[in-house]
């Protein structure tokens, strides 16, 4: 959190900062651990103490909150993508075997939902300028990577991503087609 960062830069203990802002040490701890948020009066005092604008003090927290929300959304959509991809394979192939073309429609529907979730994950990655696995891990852990590292690892990213998406779809459709073929041969 911003308050802890600026408190440490000024070499204040929580007790010292609490005295200067006219609050308890526990209140400072709560602010730093996101259990509560300072009043406008306290923010103005903190801004003056840290010698930064109120906008800088608050904007950093807003950026952190946006990043946490994006991280949560990415994790949610990744789970949706993997779940429906798994269901598309595990449910779709037997459904194709049992219901013929109706089952193929079930498999295709599950895979389309997975694909929509994959595009949503990709949109979140684009909004947060994430291209490589290392960048996604750093994002998830709240770390920053140097810009030189980012540029080195972006080559071929889109080719690999498209290959993975279409490869998954093609493999599932081929497996479903094989099930249909076997079904026609034996029935």
GROMACS elastic network, one bead per residue, 0.5 to 0.9 nm:
[ bonds ]
;  ai    aj funct       b0    kb
    1     4     6  0.57375   500
    1     5     6  0.65001   500
    1     6     6  0.89960   500
    1    31     6  0.81790   500
    1    32     6  0.57308   500
    1    33     6  0.73736   500
    1    34     6  0.76709   500
    1    60     6  0.80697   500
    1    61     6  0.65417   500
    1    64     6  0.78949   500
    2     5     6  0.50632   500
    2     6     6  0.61969   500
    2     7     6  0.84218   500
    2    32     6  0.77105   500
    2    57     6  0.64268   500
    2    58     6  0.78653   500
    2    60     6  0.63652   500
    2    61     6  0.62680   500
    3     6     6  0.53159   500
    3     7     6  0.58839   500
    3     8     6  0.85091   500
    3    28     6  0.84188   500
    3    31     6  0.74429   500
    3    32     6  0.61372   500
    3    46     6  0.79961   500
    3    50     6  0.89802   500
    3    57     6  0.75967   500
    4     7     6  0.50012   500
    4     8     6  0.61045   500
    4     9     6  0.85391   500
    4    14     6  0.87150   500
    4    28     6  0.86539   500
    4    29     6  0.87328   500
    4    31     6  0.84909   500
    4    32     6  0.56273   500
    4    33     6  0.88761   500
    5     8     6  0.54042   500
    5     9     6  0.63153   500
    5    10     6  0.89141   500
    5    32     6  0.89804   500
    6    10     6  0.63012   500
    6    11     6  0.85451   500
    6    12     6  0.88664   500
    6    50     6  0.62989   500
    6    57     6  0.87714   500
    7    10     6  0.52889   500
    7    11     6  0.61766   500
    7    12     6  0.53755   500
    7    13     6  0.72954   500
    7    14     6  0.78217   500
    7    17     6  0.73180   500
    7    50     6  0.74299   500
    8    12     6  0.59949   500
    8    13     6  0.75672   500
    9    12     6  0.78299   500
    9    50     6  0.84840   500
   10    49     6  0.87239   500
   10    50     6  0.70668   500
   12    15     6  0.78489   500
   12    16     6  0.57124   500
   12    17     6  0.59190   500
   13    16     6  0.51423   500
   13    17     6  0.62430   500
   13    18     6  0.84706   500
   14    17     6  0.52084   500
   14    18     6  0.59873   500
   14    19     6  0.86829   500
   14    24     6  0.87789   500
   14    25     6  0.55786   500
   14    26     6  0.83043   500
   14    28     6  0.62247   500
   14    29     6  0.71299   500
   15    18     6  0.50233   500
   15    19     6  0.63128   500
   15    20     6  0.88014   500
   15    24     6  0.74628   500
   15    25     6  0.50455   500
   15    26     6  0.87120   500
   15    28     6  0.81893   500
   16    19     6  0.52584   500
   16    20     6  0.64479   500
   16    21     6  0.88180   500
   16    25     6  0.82268   500
   17    20     6  0.51088   500
   17    21     6  0.61664   500
   17    22     6  0.83703   500
   17    23     6  0.84652   500
   17    25     6  0.77813   500
   17    28     6  0.75925   500
   17    46     6  0.86578   500
   17    49     6  0.88857   500
   18    21     6  0.52147   500
   18    22     6  0.57727   500
   18    24     6  0.53377   500
   18    25     6  0.52053   500
   18    26     6  0.84282   500
   18    27     6  0.76362   500
   18    28     6  0.62662   500
   19    22     6  0.50573   500
   19    23     6  0.64094   500
   19    24     6  0.73291   500
   19    25     6  0.80545   500
   20    23     6  0.79740   500
   20    45     6  0.81538   500
   20    46     6  0.86682   500
   20    49     6  0.82126   500
   21    24     6  0.86866   500
   21    41     6  0.89958   500
   21    42     6  0.62314   500
   21    43     6  0.89452   500
   21    45     6  0.62130   500
   21    46     6  0.69868   500
   21    49     6  0.87490   500
   22    42     6  0.82852   500
   23    26     6  0.82506   500
   23    27     6  0.63219   500
   23    28     6  0.74352   500
   23    42     6  0.86334   500
   24    27     6  0.51642   500
   24    28     6  0.67183   500
   24    29     6  0.88292   500
   25    28     6  0.51576   500
   25    29     6  0.63123   500
   25    30     6  0.86838   500
   26    30     6  0.60924   500
   26    31     6  0.86200   500
   27    31     6  0.62232   500
   27    32     6  0.86242   500
   27    36     6  0.78792   500
   27    37     6  0.89533   500
   27    38     6  0.85238   500
   28    31     6  0.51105   500
   28    32     6  0.62023   500
   28    33     6  0.86261   500
   28    38     6  0.86393   500
   29    32     6  0.51039   500
   29    33     6  0.61163   500
   29    34     6  0.85601   500
   29    35     6  0.83831   500
   30    33     6  0.51540   500
   30    34     6  0.60265   500
   30    36     6  0.55104   500
   30    37     6  0.77127   500
   31    34     6  0.52330   500
   31    35     6  0.60743   500
   31    36     6  0.51998   500
   31    37     6  0.53450   500
   31    38     6  0.66168   500
   32    35     6  0.77519   500
   32    36     6  0.83829   500
   32    37     6  0.86441   500
   33    36     6  0.78755   500
   34    37     6  0.68788   500
   38    41     6  0.78933   500
   38    42     6  0.56532   500
   38    43     6  0.60323   500
   39    42     6  0.51391   500
   39    43     6  0.61672   500
   39    44     6  0.86741   500
   40    44     6  0.62147   500
   40    45     6  0.87132   500
   41    44     6  0.52056   500
   41    45     6  0.64121   500
   41    46     6  0.87105   500
   42    45     6  0.50859   500
   42    46     6  0.60825   500
   42    47     6  0.84682   500
   43    46     6  0.50076   500
   43    47     6  0.59684   500
   43    48     6  0.86111   500
   43    54     6  0.70042   500
   43    57     6  0.80235   500
   43    58     6  0.83221   500
   44    47     6  0.50355   500
   44    48     6  0.63229   500
   44    49     6  0.86431   500
   44    53     6  0.87662   500
   44    54     6  0.66200   500
   45    48     6  0.51928   500
   45    49     6  0.61036   500
   45    50     6  0.85759   500
   46    50     6  0.59361   500
   46    51     6  0.81786   500
   46    52     6  0.84998   500
   46    54     6  0.83420   500
   46    57     6  0.83519   500
   47    50     6  0.53437   500
   47    51     6  0.58555   500
   47    52     6  0.52836   500
   47    53     6  0.57827   500
   47    54     6  0.54075   500
   47    55     6  0.88630   500
   47    56     6  0.85538   500
   47    57     6  0.66934   500
   48    52     6  0.66076   500
   48    53     6  0.77318   500
   48    54     6  0.84329   500
   49    52     6  0.79820   500
   50    53     6  0.86497   500
   50    57     6  0.88938   500
   52    55     6  0.82019   500
   52    56     6  0.64176   500
   52    57     6  0.68249   500
   53    56     6  0.51902   500
   53    57     6  0.63945   500
   53    58     6  0.87057   500
   54    57     6  0.50755   500
   54    58     6  0.60874   500
   54    59     6  0.81794   500
   55    58     6  0.52526   500
   55    59     6  0.54864   500
   55    60     6  0.82789   500
   56    59     6  0.51778   500
   56    60     6  0.61654   500
   56    61     6  0.88463   500
   57    60     6  0.59215   500
   57    61     6  0.71807   500
   58    61     6  0.53139   500
   58    62     6  0.64393   500
   58    63     6  0.88757   500
   59    63     6  0.61663   500
   59    64     6  0.85665   500
   60    63     6  0.51420   500
   60    64     6  0.62643   500
   60    65     6  0.86724   500
   61    64     6  0.50194   500
   61    65     6  0.61294   500
   61    66     6  0.86100   500
   62    65     6  0.50244   500
   62    66     6  0.61394   500
   62    67     6  0.85422   500
   63    66     6  0.51175   500
   63    67     6  0.61506   500
   63    68     6  0.86526   500
   64    67     6  0.50718   500
   64    68     6  0.61957   500
   64    69     6  0.86330   500
   64   142     6  0.88559   500
   65    68     6  0.50882   500
   65    69     6  0.61443   500
   65    70     6  0.85865   500
   66    69     6  0.50870   500
   66    70     6  0.61234   500
   66    71     6  0.85212   500
   67    70     6  0.51104   500
   67    71     6  0.60810   500
   67    72     6  0.85973   500
   67   128     6  0.80744   500
   67   139     6  0.81615   500
   67   142     6  0.82520   500
   68    71     6  0.50127   500
   68    72     6  0.61564   500
   68    73     6  0.86207   500
   68   140     6  0.85459   500
   68   142     6  0.84848   500
   69    72     6  0.50944   500
   69    73     6  0.61809   500
   69    74     6  0.85770   500
   70    73     6  0.50204   500
   70    74     6  0.60198   500
   70    75     6  0.85505   500
   70   124     6  0.66966   500
   70   125     6  0.88401   500
   70   127     6  0.88452   500
   70   128     6  0.79980   500
   71    74     6  0.51022   500
   71    75     6  0.62024   500
   71    76     6  0.86207   500
   71   124     6  0.84179   500
   71   139     6  0.74433   500
   71   140     6  0.62070   500
   72    75     6  0.52011   500
   72    76     6  0.61992   500
   72    77     6  0.87078   500
   72   140     6  0.89867   500
   73    76     6  0.50633   500
   73    77     6  0.61085   500
   73    78     6  0.84105   500
   73   121     6  0.80606   500
   73   124     6  0.77942   500
   74    77     6  0.52527   500
   74    78     6  0.59578   500
   74    79     6  0.85757   500
   74   120     6  0.79601   500
   74   121     6  0.54939   500
   74   122     6  0.86573   500
   74   124     6  0.63373   500
   74   125     6  0.78547   500
   75    78     6  0.51073   500
   75    79     6  0.62715   500
   75    80     6  0.87454   500
   75   121     6  0.82860   500
   75   140     6  0.89536   500
   76    79     6  0.52560   500
   76    80     6  0.63649   500
   76    81     6  0.87172   500
   76   121     6  0.88557   500
   77    81     6  0.60234   500
   77    82     6  0.85742   500
   77   117     6  0.54858   500
   77   118     6  0.72788   500
   77   120     6  0.66930   500
   77   121     6  0.58787   500
   78    81     6  0.50439   500
   78    82     6  0.61857   500
   78    83     6  0.84897   500
   78   117     6  0.69364   500
   78   118     6  0.70048   500
   78   120     6  0.86523   500
   78   121     6  0.63362   500
   79    82     6  0.52020   500
   79    83     6  0.59438   500
   79    84     6  0.85725   500
   79   117     6  0.86792   500
   80    83     6  0.51349   500
   80    84     6  0.61702   500
   80    85     6  0.84372   500
   80   113     6  0.83358   500
   80   114     6  0.67928   500
   80   117     6  0.62771   500
   80   118     6  0.85648   500
   81    84     6  0.55243   500
   81    85     6  0.60934   500
   81    86     6  0.85668   500
   81   111     6  0.87303   500
   81   113     6  0.73194   500
   81   115     6  0.68254   500
   81   116     6  0.77278   500
   81   118     6  0.57166   500
   81   121     6  0.84895   500
   82    85     6  0.50510   500
   82    86     6  0.60078   500
   82    87     6  0.84951   500
   82   114     6  0.68504   500
   82   117     6  0.87014   500
   82   118     6  0.87231   500
   83    86     6  0.51469   500
   83    87     6  0.61188   500
   83    88     6  0.84828   500
   83   114     6  0.75624   500
   84    88     6  0.57752   500
   84    89     6  0.84878   500
   84   110     6  0.54930   500
   84   111     6  0.63290   500
   84   112     6  0.85053   500
   84   113     6  0.64732   500
   84   115     6  0.87003   500
   84   117     6  0.88449   500
   85    89     6  0.64185   500
   85    90     6  0.86340   500
   85   110     6  0.68279   500
   85   111     6  0.56577   500
   85   112     6  0.87695   500
   85   113     6  0.81993   500
   85   114     6  0.54009   500
   85   115     6  0.81765   500
   85   168     6  0.84834   500
   86    89     6  0.53027   500
   86    90     6  0.59538   500
   86    91     6  0.80433   500
   86   110     6  0.88104   500
   86   111     6  0.87584   500
   86   114     6  0.88942   500
   87    90     6  0.50317   500
   87    91     6  0.51598   500
   87    92     6  0.67543   500
   87   107     6  0.79891   500
   87   110     6  0.66558   500
   87   111     6  0.81555   500
   88    91     6  0.56612   500
   88    93     6  0.74647   500
   88   106     6  0.77086   500
   88   108     6  0.71614   500
   88   109     6  0.78314   500
   88   111     6  0.53747   500
   88   112     6  0.89449   500
   88   114     6  0.82904   500
   88   172     6  0.77145   500
   89    92     6  0.51998   500
   89    93     6  0.57736   500
   89    94     6  0.85113   500
   89   107     6  0.70589   500
   89   110     6  0.86415   500
   89   111     6  0.83110   500
   89   172     6  0.62805   500
   89   175     6  0.85027   500
   89   176     6  0.84927   500
   90    93     6  0.61626   500
   90    94     6  0.70769   500
   90    95     6  0.88937   500
   90   107     6  0.89764   500
   91    94     6  0.56975   500
   91    95     6  0.59718   500
   91    96     6  0.85598   500
   91   103     6  0.87965   500
   91   106     6  0.82133   500
   91   107     6  0.70710   500
   91   110     6  0.88469   500
   92    96     6  0.60002   500
   92    97     6  0.86066   500
   92   103     6  0.62661   500
   92   104     6  0.65972   500
   92   105     6  0.82953   500
   92   106     6  0.59571   500
   92   108     6  0.76362   500
   92   109     6  0.89889   500
   92   110     6  0.76262   500
   92   111     6  0.88401   500
   92   172     6  0.85679   500
   92   176     6  0.73840   500
   93    96     6  0.50666   500
   93    97     6  0.63343   500
   93    98     6  0.87623   500
   93   103     6  0.74939   500
   93   104     6  0.76143   500
   93   107     6  0.68887   500
   93   172     6  0.80469   500
   93   173     6  0.88851   500
   93   175     6  0.69927   500
   93   176     6  0.52431   500
   93   177     6  0.88303   500
   93   179     6  0.68811   500
   94    98     6  0.61427   500
   94    99     6  0.84065   500
   94   103     6  0.76518   500
   94   176     6  0.84244   500
   94   179     6  0.80190   500
   95    98     6  0.50700   500
   95    99     6  0.56267   500
   95   100     6  0.73259   500
   95   101     6  0.89297   500
   95   102     6  0.77103   500
   95   104     6  0.70628   500
   95   106     6  0.71556   500
   95   107     6  0.74682   500
   96    99     6  0.53417   500
   96   101     6  0.63469   500
   96   102     6  0.68363   500
   96   105     6  0.81277   500
   96   106     6  0.78820   500
   96   107     6  0.74396   500
   96   176     6  0.62407   500
   96   177     6  0.83402   500
   96   179     6  0.67622   500
   96   180     6  0.65794   500
   97   100     6  0.56657   500
   97   101     6  0.88056   500
   97   103     6  0.70673   500
   97   104     6  0.86211   500
   97   176     6  0.78845   500
   97   179     6  0.56189   500
   97   180     6  0.60698   500
   97   182     6  0.83813   500
   97   183     6  0.63373   500
   98   102     6  0.87831   500
   98   103     6  0.69401   500
   98   183     6  0.85321   500
   99   102     6  0.52785   500
   99   104     6  0.79090   500
  100   103     6  0.53861   500
  100   104     6  0.65481   500
  100   105     6  0.89980   500
  100   179     6  0.87204   500
  100   180     6  0.63421   500
  100   183     6  0.80656   500
  101   105     6  0.63078   500
  101   106     6  0.87184   500
  101   180     6  0.81224   500
  102   105     6  0.51149   500
  102   106     6  0.65028   500
  102   107     6  0.88545   500
  103   107     6  0.62589   500
  103   108     6  0.85425   500
  103   176     6  0.88063   500
  104   107     6  0.50303   500
  104   108     6  0.60363   500
  104   109     6  0.84890   500
  104   173     6  0.82919   500
  104   176     6  0.67783   500
  104   177     6  0.84226   500
  104   180     6  0.87784   500
  105   109     6  0.60040   500
  105   110     6  0.85931   500
  106   109     6  0.51261   500
  106   110     6  0.62675   500
  106   111     6  0.86214   500
  107   110     6  0.52621   500
  107   111     6  0.61901   500
  107   112     6  0.85992   500
  107   172     6  0.82984   500
  107   173     6  0.83104   500
  107   176     6  0.80341   500
  108   111     6  0.50595   500
  108   112     6  0.60298   500
  108   113     6  0.86779   500
  108   169     6  0.87733   500
  108   172     6  0.88647   500
  108   173     6  0.79914   500
  109   112     6  0.50528   500
  109   113     6  0.63312   500
  109   114     6  0.86658   500
  110   113     6  0.52326   500
  110   114     6  0.63486   500
  110   115     6  0.87009   500
  111   115     6  0.60785   500
  111   116     6  0.86306   500
  111   169     6  0.71898   500
  111   172     6  0.85289   500
  112   116     6  0.61584   500
  112   117     6  0.86060   500
  113   116     6  0.50980   500
  113   117     6  0.63050   500
  113   118     6  0.86016   500
  114   117     6  0.51310   500
  114   118     6  0.61575   500
  114   119     6  0.87407   500
  115   119     6  0.62599   500
  115   120     6  0.86154   500
  115   165     6  0.76565   500
  115   169     6  0.87963   500
  116   119     6  0.51303   500
  116   120     6  0.62876   500
  116   121     6  0.87649   500
  117   121     6  0.62222   500
  117   122     6  0.85182   500
  118   121     6  0.50879   500
  118   122     6  0.61272   500
  118   123     6  0.85728   500
  118   165     6  0.82553   500
  119   123     6  0.60494   500
  119   124     6  0.86589   500
  120   124     6  0.63596   500
  120   125     6  0.86457   500
  121   124     6  0.51501   500
  121   125     6  0.62095   500
  121   126     6  0.86171   500
  122   126     6  0.60921   500
  122   127     6  0.85812   500
  122   130     6  0.89010   500
  123   126     6  0.50087   500
  123   127     6  0.61165   500
  123   128     6  0.86207   500
  124   127     6  0.50542   500
  124   128     6  0.62259   500
  124   129     6  0.84184   500
  124   130     6  0.83516   500
  125   128     6  0.52262   500
  125   129     6  0.58716   500
  125   131     6  0.68927   500
  125   136     6  0.78329   500
  126   130     6  0.60009   500
  126   131     6  0.75596   500
  127   130     6  0.78420   500
  128   139     6  0.85059   500
  129   135     6  0.86631   500
  130   133     6  0.82653   500
  130   134     6  0.88819   500
  130   135     6  0.56082   500
  130   136     6  0.59706   500
  130   139     6  0.78831   500
  130   150     6  0.85965   500
  131   134     6  0.84171   500
  131   135     6  0.64507   500
  131   136     6  0.73297   500
  131   150     6  0.77772   500
  131   153     6  0.79254   500
  131   154     6  0.61806   500
  131   157     6  0.67671   500
  131   158     6  0.86274   500
  132   135     6  0.51664   500
  132   136     6  0.63559   500
  132   137     6  0.87287   500
  132   150     6  0.77024   500
  132   153     6  0.64666   500
  132   154     6  0.65805   500
  132   157     6  0.71406   500
  133   136     6  0.50772   500
  133   137     6  0.62085   500
  133   138     6  0.85865   500
  134   137     6  0.51443   500
  134   138     6  0.61461   500
  134   139     6  0.85626   500
  134   145     6  0.84203   500
  134   150     6  0.88160   500
  134   153     6  0.88473   500
  135   138     6  0.50239   500
  135   139     6  0.60421   500
  135   140     6  0.85267   500
  135   143     6  0.87948   500
  135   144     6  0.79869   500
  135   145     6  0.68309   500
  135   150     6  0.74005   500
  136   140     6  0.60817   500
  136   141     6  0.85868   500
  137   140     6  0.50360   500
  137   141     6  0.61680   500
  137   142     6  0.84744   500
  137   143     6  0.82946   500
  138   141     6  0.51035   500
  138   142     6  0.59100   500
  138   144     6  0.60970   500
  138   145     6  0.69436   500
  139   143     6  0.58944   500
  139   144     6  0.70623   500
  139   145     6  0.88676   500
  140   143     6  0.77161   500
  141   144     6  0.89793   500
  145   148     6  0.83471   500
  145   149     6  0.66609   500
  145   150     6  0.70055   500
  146   149     6  0.53769   500
  146   150     6  0.66220   500
  147   150     6  0.50219   500
  147   151     6  0.63351   500
  147   152     6  0.87544   500
  148   151     6  0.52877   500
  148   152     6  0.63093   500
  148   153     6  0.88748   500
  149   152     6  0.52900   500
  149   153     6  0.64767   500
  149   154     6  0.89280   500
  150   153     6  0.54977   500
  150   154     6  0.63821   500
  151   154     6  0.55290   500
  151   155     6  0.77159   500
  152   155     6  0.69033   500
  153   156     6  0.82211   500
  153   157     6  0.78329   500
  154   157     6  0.54407   500
  154   158     6  0.84274   500
  155   158     6  0.81328   500
  155   159     6  0.89035   500
  156   159     6  0.53410   500
  156   160     6  0.63094   500
  156   161     6  0.87281   500
  157   160     6  0.53489   500
  157   161     6  0.62254   500
  157   162     6  0.87345   500
  158   161     6  0.50326   500
  158   162     6  0.60700   500
  158   163     6  0.83516   500
  159   162     6  0.53650   500
  159   163     6  0.60598   500
  159   164     6  0.86714   500
  160   164     6  0.61726   500
  160   165     6  0.87112   500
  161   164     6  0.51838   500
  161   165     6  0.63029   500
  161   166     6  0.86772   500
  162   165     6  0.51559   500
  162   166     6  0.60204   500
  162   167     6  0.80385   500
  163   166     6  0.54255   500
  163   167     6  0.55731   500
  163   168     6  0.83467   500
  164   167     6  0.50335   500
  164   168     6  0.60669   500
  164   169     6  0.86671   500
  165   168     6  0.53835   500
  165   169     6  0.64951   500
  165   170     6  0.87828   500
  166   169     6  0.50609   500
  166   170     6  0.60121   500
  166   171     6  0.84877   500
  167   170     6  0.51291   500
  167   171     6  0.60330   500
  167   172     6  0.85356   500
  168   171     6  0.52817   500
  168   172     6  0.62169   500
  168   173     6  0.86193   500
  169   172     6  0.52774   500
  169   173     6  0.61520   500
  169   174     6  0.85616   500
  170   173     6  0.51122   500
  170   174     6  0.59856   500
  170   175     6  0.85365   500
  171   174     6  0.50895   500
  171   175     6  0.61548   500
  171   176     6  0.85743   500
  172   175     6  0.51461   500
  172   176     6  0.61581   500
  172   177     6  0.85568   500
  173   177     6  0.60196   500
  173   178     6  0.85589   500
  174   178     6  0.61397   500
  174   179     6  0.86347   500
  175   178     6  0.50674   500
  175   179     6  0.63155   500
  175   180     6  0.87298   500
  176   179     6  0.51018   500
  176   180     6  0.63305   500
  176   181     6  0.87171   500
  177   181     6  0.61522   500
  177   182     6  0.86108   500
  178   182     6  0.61081   500
  178   183     6  0.84171   500
  179   182     6  0.51410   500
  179   183     6  0.60313   500
  179   184     6  0.86612   500
  180   184     6  0.62476   500
  180   185     6  0.86906   500
  181   184     6  0.51674   500
  181   185     6  0.62514   500
  181   186     6  0.87629   500
  182   185     6  0.50834   500
  182   186     6  0.61899   500
  182   187     6  0.82758   500
  183   186     6  0.54268   500
  183   187     6  0.56865   500
  184   187     6  0.52974   500
